[in-house]
Amino acid sequence: MANLNRGEYGGSRILQSGSYDVLWKAHTRVNETASAGLSWLIREHKGHRAAVHAGGDLGFGSMLILLPELSMKAI
């Protein structure tokens, strides 16, 4: 939720709001439909700009998709 609130959670600021302009800006082209921000994959998801982060370990995988314009996450 802090990501969707541009660095604020529970009334506390943990990251400057302007930092998200840098984190979620396309810095490197990954393929024809996606670019990489700083630790985020920037792409389109169901017609909306999405910031995607995935991870995993042996036997486990996760993917977080944030839709900033809609202030929501998709799993």
CHARMM internal coordinates of N, CA and C (Angstrom, degrees):
IC EDIT
DIST 1 N 1 CA 1.4462
DIST 1 CA 1 C 1.5327
ANGL 1 N 1 CA 1 C 110.66
DIST 1 C 2 N 1.3305
ANGL 1 CA 1 C 2 N 116.85
DIHE 1 N 1 CA 1 C 2 N -31.29
DIST 2 N 2 CA 1.4674
ANGL 1 C 2 N 2 CA 119.36
DIHE 1 CA 1 C 2 N 2 CA 176.71
DIST 2 CA 2 C 1.5247
ANGL 2 N 2 CA 2 C 110.59
DIHE 1 C 2 N 2 CA 2 C -61.91
DIST 2 C 3 N 1.3201
ANGL 2 CA 2 C 3 N 117.73
DIHE 2 N 2 CA 2 C 3 N -35.77
DIST 3 N 3 CA 1.4587
ANGL 2 C 3 N 3 CA 120.92
DIHE 2 CA 2 C 3 N 3 CA 177.56
DIST 3 CA 3 C 1.5242
ANGL 3 N 3 CA 3 C 110.62
DIHE 2 C 3 N 3 CA 3 C -65.19
DIST 3 C 4 N 1.3095
ANGL 3 CA 3 C 4 N 117.28
DIHE 3 N 3 CA 3 C 4 N -44.13
DIST 4 N 4 CA 1.4604
ANGL 3 C 4 N 4 CA 119.91
DIHE 3 CA 3 C 4 N 4 CA -179.06
DIST 4 CA 4 C 1.5216
ANGL 4 N 4 CA 4 C 111.84
DIHE 3 C 4 N 4 CA 4 C -70.14
DIST 4 C 5 N 1.3308
ANGL 4 CA 4 C 5 N 117.33
DIHE 4 N 4 CA 4 C 5 N -25.80
DIST 5 N 5 CA 1.4673
ANGL 4 C 5 N 5 CA 121.82
DIHE 4 CA 4 C 5 N 5 CA 177.69
DIST 5 CA 5 C 1.5216
ANGL 5 N 5 CA 5 C 111.75
DIHE 4 C 5 N 5 CA 5 C -94.40
DIST 5 C 6 N 1.3305
ANGL 5 CA 5 C 6 N 116.69
DIHE 5 N 5 CA 5 C 6 N 19.73
DIST 6 N 6 CA 1.4653
ANGL 5 C 6 N 6 CA 123.05
DIHE 5 CA 5 C 6 N 6 CA 176.62
DIST 6 CA 6 C 1.5251
ANGL 6 N 6 CA 6 C 112.33
DIHE 5 C 6 N 6 CA 6 C 52.89
DIST 6 C 7 N 1.3475
ANGL 6 CA 6 C 7 N 115.46
DIHE 6 N 6 CA 6 C 7 N 47.40
DIST 7 N 7 CA 1.4556
ANGL 6 C 7 N 7 CA 120.82
DIHE 6 CA 6 C 7 N 7 CA 172.07
DIST 7 CA 7 C 1.5106
ANGL 7 N 7 CA 7 C 116.37
DIHE 6 C 7 N 7 CA 7 C 95.32
DIST 7 C 8 N 1.3231
ANGL 7 CA 7 C 8 N 117.66
DIHE 7 N 7 CA 7 C 8 N 7.59
DIST 8 N 8 CA 1.4640
ANGL 7 C 8 N 8 CA 120.35
DIHE 7 CA 7 C 8 N 8 CA 178.44
DIST 8 CA 8 C 1.5227
ANGL 8 N 8 CA 8 C 109.85
DIHE 7 C 8 N 8 CA 8 C -118.70
DIST 8 C 9 N 1.3293
ANGL 8 CA 8 C 9 N 115.86
DIHE 8 N 8 CA 8 C 9 N 136.49
DIST 9 N 9 CA 1.4676
ANGL 8 C 9 N 9 CA 120.59
DIHE 8 CA 8 C 9 N 9 CA 178.58
DIST 9 CA 9 C 1.5235
ANGL 9 N 9 CA 9 C 108.87
DIHE 8 C 9 N 9 CA 9 C -146.56
DIST 9 C 10 N 1.2999
ANGL 9 CA 9 C 10 N 116.07
DIHE 9 N 9 CA 9 C 10 N 128.88
DIST 10 N 10 CA 1.4631
ANGL 9 C 10 N 10 CA 120.86
DIHE 9 CA 9 C 10 N 10 CA 177.85
DIST 10 CA 10 C 1.5161
ANGL 10 N 10 CA 10 C 113.33
DIHE 9 C 10 N 10 CA 10 C 58.15
DIST 10 C 11 N 1.3346
ANGL 10 CA 10 C 11 N 116.71
DIHE 10 N 10 CA 10 C 11 N 33.26
DIST 11 N 11 CA 1.4545
ANGL 10 C 11 N 11 CA 121.17
DIHE 10 CA 10 C 11 N 11 CA 179.54
DIST 11 CA 11 C 1.5186
ANGL 11 N 11 CA 11 C 114.32
DIHE 10 C 11 N 11 CA 11 C 81.94
DIST 11 C 12 N 1.3351
ANGL 11 CA 11 C 12 N 117.52
DIHE 11 N 11 CA 11 C 12 N 1.12
DIST 12 N 12 CA 1.4697
ANGL 11 C 12 N 12 CA 121.18
DIHE 11 CA 11 C 12 N 12 CA 178.86
DIST 12 CA 12 C 1.5173
ANGL 12 N 12 CA 12 C 110.26
DIHE 11 C 12 N 12 CA 12 C -111.73
DIST 12 C 13 N 1.3159
ANGL 12 CA 12 C 13 N 116.24
DIHE 12 N 12 CA 12 C 13 N 139.13
DIST 13 N 13 CA 1.4587
ANGL 12 C 13 N 13 CA 121.66
DIHE 12 CA 12 C 13 N 13 CA 177.25
DIST 13 CA 13 C 1.5212
ANGL 13 N 13 CA 13 C 108.11
DIHE 12 C 13 N 13 CA 13 C -93.60
DIST 13 C 14 N 1.3573
ANGL 13 CA 13 C 14 N 116.43
DIHE 13 N 13 CA 13 C 14 N 122.45
DIST 14 N 14 CA 1.4576
ANGL 13 C 14 N 14 CA 120.27
DIHE 13 CA 13 C 14 N 14 CA 180.00
DIST 14 CA 14 C 1.5288
ANGL 14 N 14 CA 14 C 111.92
DIHE 13 C 14 N 14 CA 14 C -109.77
DIST 14 C 15 N 1.3354
ANGL 14 CA 14 C 15 N 116.87
DIHE 14 N 14 CA 14 C 15 N -13.12
DIST 15 N 15 CA 1.4565
ANGL 14 C 15 N 15 CA 122.00
DIHE 14 CA 14 C 15 N 15 CA 178.04
DIST 15 CA 15 C 1.5236
ANGL 15 N 15 CA 15 C 107.60
DIHE 14 C 15 N 15 CA 15 C -153.94
DIST 15 C 16 N 1.3163
ANGL 15 CA 15 C 16 N 117.17
DIHE 15 N 15 CA 15 C 16 N 141.07
DIST 16 N 16 CA 1.4593
ANGL 15 C 16 N 16 CA 120.44
DIHE 15 CA 15 C 16 N 16 CA 179.21
DIST 16 CA 16 C 1.5232
ANGL 16 N 16 CA 16 C 110.58
DIHE 15 C 16 N 16 CA 16 C -59.45
DIST 16 C 17 N 1.3156
ANGL 16 CA 16 C 17 N 116.55
DIHE 16 N 16 CA 16 C 17 N 137.53
DIST 17 N 17 CA 1.4605
ANGL 16 C 17 N 17 CA 121.81
DIHE 16 CA 16 C 17 N 17 CA -178.63
DIST 17 CA 17 C 1.5238
ANGL 17 N 17 CA 17 C 111.86
DIHE 16 C 17 N 17 CA 17 C -54.68
DIST 17 C 18 N 1.3178
ANGL 17 CA 17 C 18 N 117.40
DIHE 17 N 17 CA 17 C 18 N -42.39
DIST 18 N 18 CA 1.4651
ANGL 17 C 18 N 18 CA 121.52
DIHE 17 CA 17 C 18 N 18 CA -178.81
DIST 18 CA 18 C 1.5187
ANGL 18 N 18 CA 18 C 113.73
DIHE 17 C 18 N 18 CA 18 C -64.54
DIST 18 C 19 N 1.3304
ANGL 18 CA 18 C 19 N 117.26
DIHE 18 N 18 CA 18 C 19 N -17.60
DIST 19 N 19 CA 1.4594
ANGL 18 C 19 N 19 CA 120.51
DIHE 18 CA 18 C 19 N 19 CA 179.45
DIST 19 CA 19 C 1.5207
ANGL 19 N 19 CA 19 C 111.67
DIHE 18 C 19 N 19 CA 19 C -62.26
DIST 19 C 20 N 1.3258
ANGL 19 CA 19 C 20 N 117.18
DIHE 19 N 19 CA 19 C 20 N -29.02
DIST 20 N 20 CA 1.4616
ANGL 19 C 20 N 20 CA 119.87
DIHE 19 CA 19 C 20 N 20 CA -179.04
DIST 20 CA 20 C 1.5191
ANGL 20 N 20 CA 20 C 111.80
DIHE 19 C 20 N 20 CA 20 C -69.62
DIST 20 C 21 N 1.3219
ANGL 20 CA 20 C 21 N 117.50
DIHE 20 N 20 CA 20 C 21 N -25.28
DIST 21 N 21 CA 1.4628
ANGL 20 C 21 N 21 CA 119.67
DIHE 20 CA 20 C 21 N 21 CA 174.81
DIST 21 CA 21 C 1.5252
ANGL 21 N 21 CA 21 C 109.82
DIHE 20 C 21 N 21 CA 21 C -63.95
DIST 21 C 22 N 1.3261
ANGL 21 CA 21 C 22 N 117.45
DIHE 21 N 21 CA 21 C 22 N -31.39
DIST 22 N 22 CA 1.4645
ANGL 21 C 22 N 22 CA 122.27
DIHE 21 CA 21 C 22 N 22 CA 178.39
DIST 22 CA 22 C 1.5296
ANGL 22 N 22 CA 22 C 110.12
DIHE 21 C 22 N 22 CA 22 C -83.64
DIST 22 C 23 N 1.3394
ANGL 22 CA 22 C 23 N 117.59
DIHE 22 N 22 CA 22 C 23 N -45.87
DIST 23 N 23 CA 1.4659
ANGL 22 C 23 N 23 CA 121.53
DIHE 22 CA 22 C 23 N 23 CA -178.17
DIST 23 CA 23 C 1.5205
ANGL 23 N 23 CA 23 C 112.07
DIHE 22 C 23 N 23 CA 23 C -60.83
DIST 23 C 24 N 1.3234
ANGL 23 CA 23 C 24 N 116.56
DIHE 23 N 23 CA 23 C 24 N -40.52
DIST 24 N 24 CA 1.4557
ANGL 23 C 24 N 24 CA 121.04
DIHE 23 CA 23 C 24 N 24 CA -173.68
DIST 24 CA 24 C 1.5246
ANGL 24 N 24 CA 24 C 113.19
DIHE 23 C 24 N 24 CA 24 C -102.07
DIST 24 C 25 N 1.3295
ANGL 24 CA 24 C 25 N 117.60
DIHE 24 N 24 CA 24 C 25 N 15.66
DIST 25 N 25 CA 1.4568
ANGL 24 C 25 N 25 CA 121.33
DIHE 24 CA 24 C 25 N 25 CA 174.87
DIST 25 CA 25 C 1.5258
ANGL 25 N 25 CA 25 C 108.11
DIHE 24 C 25 N 25 CA 25 C -89.72
DIST 25 C 26 N 1.3216
ANGL 25 CA 25 C 26 N 116.52
DIHE 25 N 25 CA 25 C 26 N 137.32
DIST 26 N 26 CA 1.4651
ANGL 25 C 26 N 26 CA 120.82
DIHE 25 CA 25 C 26 N 26 CA 177.85
DIST 26 CA 26 C 1.5263
ANGL 26 N 26 CA 26 C 109.22
DIHE 25 C 26 N 26 CA 26 C -68.47
DIST 26 C 27 N 1.3251
ANGL 26 CA 26 C 27 N 116.60
DIHE 26 N 26 CA 26 C 27 N 116.56
DIST 27 N 27 CA 1.4587
ANGL 26 C 27 N 27 CA 121.99
DIHE 26 CA 26 C 27 N 27 CA 179.67
DIST 27 CA 27 C 1.5269
ANGL 27 N 27 CA 27 C 111.90
DIHE 26 C 27 N 27 CA 27 C -103.34
DIST 27 C 28 N 1.3272
ANGL 27 CA 27 C 28 N 117.50
DIHE 27 N 27 CA 27 C 28 N -33.44
DIST 28 N 28 CA 1.4581
ANGL 27 C 28 N 28 CA 122.31
DIHE 27 CA 27 C 28 N 28 CA -176.16
DIST 28 CA 28 C 1.5240
ANGL 28 N 28 CA 28 C 109.36
DIHE 27 C 28 N 28 CA 28 C -139.50
DIST 28 C 29 N 1.3311
ANGL 28 CA 28 C 29 N 116.98
DIHE 28 N 28 CA 28 C 29 N 133.20
DIST 29 N 29 CA 1.4672
ANGL 28 C 29 N 29 CA 121.59
DIHE 28 CA 28 C 29 N 29 CA 177.84
DIST 29 CA 29 C 1.5158
ANGL 29 N 29 CA 29 C 108.87
DIHE 28 C 29 N 29 CA 29 C -76.14
DIST 29 C 30 N 1.3583
ANGL 29 CA 29 C 30 N 117.41
DIHE 29 N 29 CA 29 C 30 N 125.67
DIST 30 N 30 CA 1.4632
ANGL 29 C 30 N 30 CA 122.86
DIHE 29 CA 29 C 30 N 30 CA 179.46
DIST 30 CA 30 C 1.5320
ANGL 30 N 30 CA 30 C 109.88
DIHE 29 C 30 N 30 CA 30 C -91.62
DIST 30 C 31 N 1.3197
ANGL 30 CA 30 C 31 N 116.40
DIHE 30 N 30 CA 30 C 31 N -48.78
DIST 31 N 31 CA 1.4590
ANGL 30 C 31 N 31 CA 122.27
DIHE 30 CA 30 C 31 N 31 CA 176.27
DIST 31 CA 31 C 1.5278
ANGL 31 N 31 CA 31 C 107.79
DIHE 30 C 31 N 31 CA 31 C -155.47
DIST 31 C 32 N 1.3208
ANGL 31 CA 31 C 32 N 118.03
DIHE 31 N 31 CA 31 C 32 N -165.98
DIST 32 N 32 CA 1.4604
ANGL 31 C 32 N 32 CA 120.13
DIHE 31 CA 31 C 32 N 32 CA -175.70
DIST 32 CA 32 C 1.5243
ANGL 32 N 32 CA 32 C 114.16
DIHE 31 C 32 N 32 CA 32 C -70.01
DIST 32 C 33 N 1.3371
ANGL 32 CA 32 C 33 N 118.85
DIHE 32 N 32 CA 32 C 33 N -15.26
DIST 33 N 33 CA 1.4676
ANGL 32 C 33 N 33 CA 120.34
DIHE 32 CA 32 C 33 N 33 CA -178.26
DIST 33 CA 33 C 1.5221
ANGL 33 N 33 CA 33 C 113.94
DIHE 32 C 33 N 33 CA 33 C -119.14
DIST 33 C 34 N 1.3227
ANGL 33 CA 33 C 34 N 119.10
DIHE 33 N 33 CA 33 C 34 N -2.39
DIST 34 N 34 CA 1.4618
ANGL 33 C 34 N 34 CA 120.18
DIHE 33 CA 33 C 34 N 34 CA -175.89
DIST 34 CA 34 C 1.5262
ANGL 34 N 34 CA 34 C 111.76
DIHE 33 C 34 N 34 CA 34 C -144.54
DIST 34 C 35 N 1.3289
ANGL 34 CA 34 C 35 N 114.30
DIHE 34 N 34 CA 34 C 35 N 152.69
DIST 35 N 35 CA 1.4648
ANGL 34 C 35 N 35 CA 122.65
DIHE 34 CA 34 C 35 N 35 CA 175.00
DIST 35 CA 35 C 1.5133
ANGL 35 N 35 CA 35 C 108.11
DIHE 34 C 35 N 35 CA 35 C -129.54
DIST 35 C 36 N 1.3222
ANGL 35 CA 35 C 36 N 116.48
DIHE 35 N 35 CA 35 C 36 N 166.66
DIST 36 N 36 CA 1.4590
ANGL 35 C 36 N 36 CA 120.91
DIHE 35 CA 35 C 36 N 36 CA 177.82
DIST 36 CA 36 C 1.5198
ANGL 36 N 36 CA 36 C 109.68
DIHE 35 C 36 N 36 CA 36 C -109.32
DIST 36 C 37 N 1.3351
ANGL 36 CA 36 C 37 N 114.78
DIHE 36 N 36 CA 36 C 37 N 130.57
DIST 37 N 37 CA 1.4589
ANGL 36 C 37 N 37 CA 121.51
DIHE 36 CA 36 C 37 N 37 CA 170.01
DIST 37 CA 37 C 1.5208
ANGL 37 N 37 CA 37 C 106.23
DIHE 36 C 37 N 37 CA 37 C -94.16
DIST 37 C 38 N 1.3118
ANGL 37 CA 37 C 38 N 118.17
DIHE 37 N 37 CA 37 C 38 N -155.09
DIST 38 N 38 CA 1.4623
ANGL 37 C 38 N 38 CA 120.99
DIHE 37 CA 37 C 38 N 38 CA 176.26
DIST 38 CA 38 C 1.5248
ANGL 38 N 38 CA 38 C 108.21
DIHE 37 C 38 N 38 CA 38 C -88.43
DIST 38 C 39 N 1.3202
ANGL 38 CA 38 C 39 N 115.76
DIHE 38 N 38 CA 38 C 39 N 97.15
DIST 39 N 39 CA 1.4675
ANGL 38 C 39 N 39 CA 124.37
DIHE 38 CA 38 C 39 N 39 CA -179.43
DIST 39 CA 39 C 1.5290
ANGL 39 N 39 CA 39 C 113.22
DIHE 38 C 39 N 39 CA 39 C 74.65
DIST 39 C 40 N 1.3229
ANGL 39 CA 39 C 40 N 118.14
DIHE 39 N 39 CA 39 C 40 N 5.56
DIST 40 N 40 CA 1.4602
ANGL 39 C 40 N 40 CA 122.36
DIHE 39 CA 39 C 40 N 40 CA 177.73
DIST 40 CA 40 C 1.5244
ANGL 40 N 40 CA 40 C 109.24
DIHE 39 C 40 N 40 CA 40 C -125.43
DIST 40 C 41 N 1.3184
ANGL 40 CA 40 C 41 N 116.58
DIHE 40 N 40 CA 40 C 41 N 140.25
DIST 41 N 41 CA 1.4598
ANGL 40 C 41 N 41 CA 121.96
DIHE 40 CA 40 C 41 N 41 CA 171.10
DIST 41 CA 41 C 1.5257
ANGL 41 N 41 CA 41 C 106.05
DIHE 40 C 41 N 41 CA 41 C -88.06
DIST 41 C 42 N 1.3059
ANGL 41 CA 41 C 42 N 117.25
DIHE 41 N 41 CA 41 C 42 N 126.81
DIST 42 N 42 CA 1.4621
ANGL 41 C 42 N 42 CA 121.83
DIHE 41 CA 41 C 42 N 42 CA -177.82
DIST 42 CA 42 C 1.5274
ANGL 42 N 42 CA 42 C 107.84
DIHE 41 C 42 N 42 CA 42 C -105.70
DIST 42 C 43 N 1.3322
ANGL 42 CA 42 C 43 N 115.63
DIHE 42 N 42 CA 42 C 43 N 121.86
DIST 43 N 43 CA 1.4612
ANGL 42 C 43 N 43 CA 120.02
DIHE 42 CA 42 C 43 N 43 CA -178.00
DIST 43 CA 43 C 1.5130
ANGL 43 N 43 CA 43 C 110.08
DIHE 42 C 43 N 43 CA 43 C -155.30
DIST 43 C 44 N 1.3021
ANGL 43 CA 43 C 44 N 116.74
DIHE 43 N 43 CA 43 C 44 N -172.84
DIST 44 N 44 CA 1.4534
ANGL 43 C 44 N 44 CA 122.02
DIHE 43 CA 43 C 44 N 44 CA 175.77
DIST 44 CA 44 C 1.5219
ANGL 44 N 44 CA 44 C 108.44
DIHE 43 C 44 N 44 CA 44 C -104.26
DIST 44 C 45 N 1.3172
ANGL 44 CA 44 C 45 N 116.84
DIHE 44 N 44 CA 44 C 45 N 139.82
DIST 45 N 45 CA 1.4627
ANGL 44 C 45 N 45 CA 122.24
DIHE 44 CA 44 C 45 N 45 CA 177.47
DIST 45 CA 45 C 1.5239
ANGL 45 N 45 CA 45 C 107.62
DIHE 44 C 45 N 45 CA 45 C -133.91
DIST 45 C 46 N 1.3128
ANGL 45 CA 45 C 46 N 116.04
DIHE 45 N 45 CA 45 C 46 N 111.92
DIST 46 N 46 CA 1.4637
ANGL 45 C 46 N 46 CA 122.57
DIHE 45 CA 45 C 46 N 46 CA 179.82
DIST 46 CA 46 C 1.5261
ANGL 46 N 46 CA 46 C 111.64
DIHE 45 C 46 N 46 CA 46 C 52.80
DIST 46 C 47 N 1.3369
ANGL 46 CA 46 C 47 N 115.86
DIHE 46 N 46 CA 46 C 47 N 42.59
DIST 47 N 47 CA 1.4501
ANGL 46 C 47 N 47 CA 121.29
DIHE 46 CA 46 C 47 N 47 CA 175.84
DIST 47 CA 47 C 1.5196
ANGL 47 N 47 CA 47 C 116.10
DIHE 46 C 47 N 47 CA 47 C 84.62
DIST 47 C 48 N 1.3197
ANGL 47 CA 47 C 48 N 118.15
DIHE 47 N 47 CA 47 C 48 N 5.68
DIST 48 N 48 CA 1.4602
ANGL 47 C 48 N 48 CA 122.00
DIHE 47 CA 47 C 48 N 48 CA -179.21
DIST 48 CA 48 C 1.5218
ANGL 48 N 48 CA 48 C 110.59
DIHE 47 C 48 N 48 CA 48 C -125.01
DIST 48 C 49 N 1.3483
ANGL 48 CA 48 C 49 N 116.42
DIHE 48 N 48 CA 48 C 49 N 149.57
DIST 49 N 49 CA 1.4591
ANGL 48 C 49 N 49 CA 120.77
DIHE 48 CA 48 C 49 N 49 CA 174.66
DIST 49 CA 49 C 1.5189
ANGL 49 N 49 CA 49 C 108.41
DIHE 48 C 49 N 49 CA 49 C -63.54
DIST 49 C 50 N 1.3174
ANGL 49 CA 49 C 50 N 116.14
DIHE 49 N 49 CA 49 C 50 N 133.69
DIST 50 N 50 CA 1.4568
ANGL 49 C 50 N 50 CA 121.53
DIHE 49 CA 49 C 50 N 50 CA -177.07
DIST 50 CA 50 C 1.5208
ANGL 50 N 50 CA 50 C 110.54
DIHE 49 C 50 N 50 CA 50 C -130.10
DIST 50 C 51 N 1.3309
ANGL 50 CA 50 C 51 N 115.49
DIHE 50 N 50 CA 50 C 51 N 143.40
DIST 51 N 51 CA 1.4603
ANGL 50 C 51 N 51 CA 122.65
DIHE 50 CA 50 C 51 N 51 CA 171.73
DIST 51 CA 51 C 1.5338
ANGL 51 N 51 CA 51 C 105.00
DIHE 50 C 51 N 51 CA 51 C -111.24
DIST 51 C 52 N 1.3329
ANGL 51 CA 51 C 52 N 116.50
DIHE 51 N 51 CA 51 C 52 N 118.88
DIST 52 N 52 CA 1.4674
ANGL 51 C 52 N 52 CA 121.88
DIHE 51 CA 51 C 52 N 52 CA -171.39
DIST 52 CA 52 C 1.5237
ANGL 52 N 52 CA 52 C 109.34
DIHE 51 C 52 N 52 CA 52 C -118.14
DIST 52 C 53 N 1.3261
ANGL 52 CA 52 C 53 N 115.78
DIHE 52 N 52 CA 52 C 53 N 136.66
DIST 53 N 53 CA 1.4651
ANGL 52 C 53 N 53 CA 120.67
DIHE 52 CA 52 C 53 N 53 CA 174.74
DIST 53 CA 53 C 1.5312
ANGL 53 N 53 CA 53 C 107.36
DIHE 52 C 53 N 53 CA 53 C -136.33
DIST 53 C 54 N 1.3156
ANGL 53 CA 53 C 54 N 116.17
DIHE 53 N 53 CA 53 C 54 N 129.51
DIST 54 N 54 CA 1.4658
ANGL 53 C 54 N 54 CA 121.08
DIHE 53 CA 53 C 54 N 54 CA -179.19
DIST 54 CA 54 C 1.5198
ANGL 54 N 54 CA 54 C 109.26
DIHE 53 C 54 N 54 CA 54 C -123.53
DIST 54 C 55 N 1.3108
ANGL 54 CA 54 C 55 N 114.91
DIHE 54 N 54 CA 54 C 55 N 156.88
DIST 55 N 55 CA 1.4576
ANGL 54 C 55 N 55 CA 120.01
DIHE 54 CA 54 C 55 N 55 CA 177.44
DIST 55 CA 55 C 1.5164
ANGL 55 N 55 CA 55 C 109.64
DIHE 54 C 55 N 55 CA 55 C -159.21
DIST 55 C 56 N 1.2881
ANGL 55 CA 55 C 56 N 116.14
DIHE 55 N 55 CA 55 C 56 N 175.86
DIST 56 N 56 CA 1.4474
ANGL 55 C 56 N 56 CA 118.88
DIHE 55 CA 55 C 56 N 56 CA 179.13
DIST 56 CA 56 C 1.5096
ANGL 56 N 56 CA 56 C 112.27
DIHE 55 C 56 N 56 CA 56 C -179.41
DIST 56 C 57 N 1.2941
ANGL 56 CA 56 C 57 N 113.73
DIHE 56 N 56 CA 56 C 57 N 171.24
DIST 57 N 57 CA 1.4475
ANGL 56 C 57 N 57 CA 123.46
DIHE 56 CA 56 C 57 N 57 CA 177.15
DIST 57 CA 57 C 1.5213
ANGL 57 N 57 CA 57 C 105.99
DIHE 56 C 57 N 57 CA 57 C -149.46
DIST 57 C 58 N 1.2840
ANGL 57 CA 57 C 58 N 118.31
DIHE 57 N 57 CA 57 C 58 N 177.99
DIST 58 N 58 CA 1.4489
ANGL 57 C 58 N 58 CA 122.15
DIHE 57 CA 57 C 58 N 58 CA -179.03
DIST 58 CA 58 C 1.5325
ANGL 58 N 58 CA 58 C 110.59
DIHE 57 C 58 N 58 CA 58 C -54.39
DIST 58 C 59 N 1.3260
ANGL 58 CA 58 C 59 N 116.97
DIHE 58 N 58 CA 58 C 59 N 115.16
DIST 59 N 59 CA 1.4574
ANGL 58 C 59 N 59 CA 122.21
DIHE 58 CA 58 C 59 N 59 CA 177.93
DIST 59 CA 59 C 1.5177
ANGL 59 N 59 CA 59 C 114.91
DIHE 58 C 59 N 59 CA 59 C 80.71
DIST 59 C 60 N 1.3260
ANGL 59 CA 59 C 60 N 117.84
DIHE 59 N 59 CA 59 C 60 N 8.27
DIST 60 N 60 CA 1.4609
ANGL 59 C 60 N 60 CA 120.20
DIHE 59 CA 59 C 60 N 60 CA -177.21
DIST 60 CA 60 C 1.5246
ANGL 60 N 60 CA 60 C 109.80
DIHE 59 C 60 N 60 CA 60 C -145.10
DIST 60 C 61 N 1.3093
ANGL 60 CA 60 C 61 N 116.44
DIHE 60 N 60 CA 60 C 61 N 138.85
DIST 61 N 61 CA 1.4540
ANGL 60 C 61 N 61 CA 121.37
DIHE 60 CA 60 C 61 N 61 CA 175.92
DIST 61 CA 61 C 1.5150
ANGL 61 N 61 CA 61 C 109.69
DIHE 60 C 61 N 61 CA 61 C -141.77
DIST 61 C 62 N 1.3175
ANGL 61 CA 61 C 62 N 116.23
DIHE 61 N 61 CA 61 C 62 N 150.49
DIST 62 N 62 CA 1.4599
ANGL 61 C 62 N 62 CA 119.86
DIHE 61 CA 61 C 62 N 62 CA 178.38
DIST 62 CA 62 C 1.5171
ANGL 62 N 62 CA 62 C 109.82
DIHE 61 C 62 N 62 CA 62 C -143.67
DIST 62 C 63 N 1.3163
ANGL 62 CA 62 C 63 N 115.49
DIHE 62 N 62 CA 62 C 63 N 155.20
DIST 63 N 63 CA 1.4489
ANGL 62 C 63 N 63 CA 121.55
DIHE 62 CA 62 C 63 N 63 CA 174.96
DIST 63 CA 63 C 1.5208
ANGL 63 N 63 CA 63 C 108.03
DIHE 62 C 63 N 63 CA 63 C -146.56
DIST 63 C 64 N 1.3172
ANGL 63 CA 63 C 64 N 115.72
DIHE 63 N 63 CA 63 C 64 N 129.02
DIST 64 N 64 CA 1.4536
ANGL 63 C 64 N 64 CA 122.39
DIHE 63 CA 63 C 64 N 64 CA 177.30
DIST 64 CA 64 C 1.5174
ANGL 64 N 64 CA 64 C 107.76
DIHE 63 C 64 N 64 CA 64 C -114.19
DIST 64 C 65 N 1.3116
ANGL 64 CA 64 C 65 N 116.73
DIHE 64 N 64 CA 64 C 65 N 125.52
DIST 65 N 65 CA 1.4578
ANGL 64 C 65 N 65 CA 121.95
DIHE 64 CA 64 C 65 N 65 CA 178.25
DIST 65 CA 65 C 1.5167
ANGL 65 N 65 CA 65 C 107.04
DIHE 64 C 65 N 65 CA 65 C -118.46
DIST 65 C 66 N 1.3370
ANGL 65 CA 65 C 66 N 116.70
DIHE 65 N 65 CA 65 C 66 N 117.49
DIST 66 N 66 CA 1.4569
ANGL 65 C 66 N 66 CA 121.91
DIHE 65 CA 65 C 66 N 66 CA 176.85
DIST 66 CA 66 C 1.5150
ANGL 66 N 66 CA 66 C 109.06
DIHE 65 C 66 N 66 CA 66 C -103.41
DIST 66 C 67 N 1.3118
ANGL 66 CA 66 C 67 N 116.16
DIHE 66 N 66 CA 66 C 67 N 134.49
DIST 67 N 67 CA 1.4584
ANGL 66 C 67 N 67 CA 123.07
DIHE 66 CA 66 C 67 N 67 CA 178.46
DIST 67 CA 67 C 1.5324
ANGL 67 N 67 CA 67 C 106.83
DIHE 66 C 67 N 67 CA 67 C -114.43
DIST 67 C 68 N 1.3424
ANGL 67 CA 67 C 68 N 117.18
DIHE 67 N 67 CA 67 C 68 N 85.61
DIST 68 N 68 CA 1.4706
ANGL 67 C 68 N 68 CA 120.80
DIHE 67 CA 67 C 68 N 68 CA -172.19
DIST 68 CA 68 C 1.5261
ANGL 68 N 68 CA 68 C 114.56
DIHE 67 C 68 N 68 CA 68 C -56.92
DIST 68 C 69 N 1.3223
ANGL 68 CA 68 C 69 N 118.93
DIHE 68 N 68 CA 68 C 69 N -41.46
DIST 69 N 69 CA 1.4599
ANGL 68 C 69 N 69 CA 120.01
DIHE 68 CA 68 C 69 N 69 CA -178.22
DIST 69 CA 69 C 1.5383
ANGL 69 N 69 CA 69 C 112.50
DIHE 68 C 69 N 69 CA 69 C -64.05
DIST 69 C 70 N 1.3346
ANGL 69 CA 69 C 70 N 116.21
DIHE 69 N 69 CA 69 C 70 N -26.27
DIST 70 N 70 CA 1.4658
ANGL 69 C 70 N 70 CA 121.33
DIHE 69 CA 69 C 70 N 70 CA 179.00
DIST 70 CA 70 C 1.5135
ANGL 70 N 70 CA 70 C 112.58
DIHE 69 C 70 N 70 CA 70 C -98.86
DIST 70 C 71 N 1.3391
ANGL 70 CA 70 C 71 N 116.94
DIHE 70 N 70 CA 70 C 71 N -2.82
DIST 71 N 71 CA 1.4723
ANGL 70 C 71 N 71 CA 122.45
DIHE 70 CA 70 C 71 N 71 CA -177.24
DIST 71 CA 71 C 1.5243
ANGL 71 N 71 CA 71 C 111.11
DIHE 70 C 71 N 71 CA 71 C 51.86
DIST 71 C 72 N 1.3315
ANGL 71 CA 71 C 72 N 115.91
DIHE 71 N 71 CA 71 C 72 N 47.63
DIST 72 N 72 CA 1.4638
ANGL 71 C 72 N 72 CA 119.10
DIHE 71 CA 71 C 72 N 72 CA -179.85
DIST 72 CA 72 C 1.5125
ANGL 72 N 72 CA 72 C 111.44
DIHE 71 C 72 N 72 CA 72 C -146.80
DIST 72 C 73 N 1.3333
ANGL 72 CA 72 C 73 N 114.72
DIHE 72 N 72 CA 72 C 73 N 167.18
DIST 73 N 73 CA 1.4558
ANGL 72 C 73 N 73 CA 120.84
DIHE 72 CA 72 C 73 N 73 CA 176.65
DIST 73 CA 73 C 1.5096
ANGL 73 N 73 CA 73 C 108.48
DIHE 72 C 73 N 73 CA 73 C -120.13
DIST 73 C 74 N 1.3142
ANGL 73 CA 73 C 74 N 115.60
DIHE 73 N 73 CA 73 C 74 N 153.00
DIST 74 N 74 CA 1.4666
ANGL 73 C 74 N 74 CA 122.88
DIHE 73 CA 73 C 74 N 74 CA 175.82
DIST 74 CA 74 C 1.5146
ANGL 74 N 74 CA 74 C 107.60
DIHE 73 C 74 N 74 CA 74 C -123.19
DIST 74 C 75 N 1.3016
ANGL 74 CA 74 C 75 N 115.70
DIHE 74 N 74 CA 74 C 75 N 146.42
DIST 75 N 75 CA 1.4718
ANGL 74 C 75 N 75 CA 119.90
DIHE 74 CA 74 C 75 N 75 CA -179.97
DIST 75 CA 75 C 1.5106
ANGL 75 N 75 CA 75 C 108.61
DIHE 74 C 75 N 75 CA 75 C -114.52
END
COOR INIT
IC SEED 1 N 1 CA 1 C
IC BUILD
